[in-house]
Amino acid sequence: MRLGPRPATLGLLLLCAAVAGAGEAEELHYPPGEHRADFDREALLGGQEEVDEYVKLTPEEQHKRLKSIIKKIDLDSDGFLTESELSSWIQMSFKHYAMQEAKQQFVEYDKNSDGSVSWDEYNIQMYDRVIDFDENTALDDAEEESFRQLHLKDKKRFEKANQDSDPGLNLEEFIAFEHPEEVDYMTEFVIQEALEEHDKNGDGFVSLEEFLGDYRRDPTANEDPEWILVEKDRFLNDYDKDADGRLDPQELLSWVVPNNQGIAQEEALHLIDEMDLNSDRKLSEAEILENQDLFLTSEATDYGRQLHDEYFYHDEL
C-alpha cells in the first residue's frame, strides 16, 4: 500500500505553490500606483470571518483597543515606539499565536481527553491509522522511503520532547514537539537533526557544497543559475558569521530555525519608514492613530487580529 505524505509535508508543498503564485497575489495587493489595504484585511486577517468580526467593532472601540496596544508596546513608557520596541512586540506576537495554535491542536490530538497525546493518537490524527516502520529496513519505493524517513524523524522528535515517564506528551511537551525552536531543551536536537541531514562527511559542520545539497553545475553552462547565486550569498553573508567557509552548530541553527527576529525587524523598520511624520525614527501615538489603517494591516497588530484578543489589549498583559 502506498503511503501519502504527512500534512506537514503537504504544508511544504503548499508553500512552494504559494511562492509560485506570489506574483499574481502581489499584483492584486499592489495594483499599479496604489496599495490596497482591503486586500491586507481579507488576506491577512485570516479570512472573511475575521474581516466581518473586525468591522463589527465601533470606531470608538477600535480606537480604545489600539491605544491600549500602543501603551503595551511602549516598554519604557516615554510615549514613543522605537524600532526595538516594535520588533520585540512583533516577535512576542509570533510566539503567542504559535503557542495558541499548538494548544488548539493538542485538544484535537488528545482523542481520549486524558490530558496527554500518545504516539498512537498522533498517528490517528495525522493519518487516520497507526503507522509503524522498521527503523532498520529501507523501502524499495523512493516515495514510500522518503515518507518512512519523515515519519521516523517525527517519532524521534516526539520521544525527545517527552521529558517524563508518561509515554504520552502533556501540553508543554506537545508544544516542544510542534515548535522545538521555541523550547531550550530541544535546541540540541534541532541542531543534531540538521547535521544528520546535511553534514554528509560527518565532520560536525556544513560546508557550502553540503548547504547546496545535490546541486551540480551543468557542464555546458557558463555560470550558476540565479537561485544558486542567491543561496551562495545567503550562506556567505547571512549564516557563515566567522567566514570560515562552513557552518558550525550555532550558525547552522540560524539557518534551520525560522528567523522571526529578522522578519520582525524588517516590519518595524517598514512601519517607521511609512508612519514617522517628523523623521525622528520613532512613532508617537498621534502618528500611529493618523495612520491607523496601515498599523492595523501590519505584523504589529497581527493584521488587526490583536484587537480581538484580550491577551493583547487587556490591561493585565
Secondary structure as UniProt FT lines:
FT   HELIX           7..20
FT   HELIX           22..29
FT   TURN            32..33
FT   HELIX           37..44
FT   HELIX           48..56
FT   HELIX           59..73
FT   TURN            75..76
FT   STRAND          80..81
FT   HELIX           83..109
FT   TURN            111..112
FT   HELIX           119..127
FT   TURN            135..136
FT   HELIX           142..161
FT   HELIX           171..178
FT   HELIX           180..182
FT   HELIX           184..186
FT   HELIX           187..198
FT   TURN            200..201
FT   STRAND          206..207
FT   HELIX           208..212
FT   TURN            213..214
FT   TURN            219..220
FT   HELIX           226..234
FT   HELIX           235..239
FT   TURN            241..242
FT   STRAND          246..247
FT   HELIX           249..256
FT   HELIX           260..275
FT   TURN            277..278
FT   STRAND          283..284
FT   HELIX           285..290
FT   HELIX           292..295
FT   TURN            296..297
FT   HELIX           299..301
FT   TURN            302..304
FT   HELIX           305..308
FT   HELIX           310..313
//
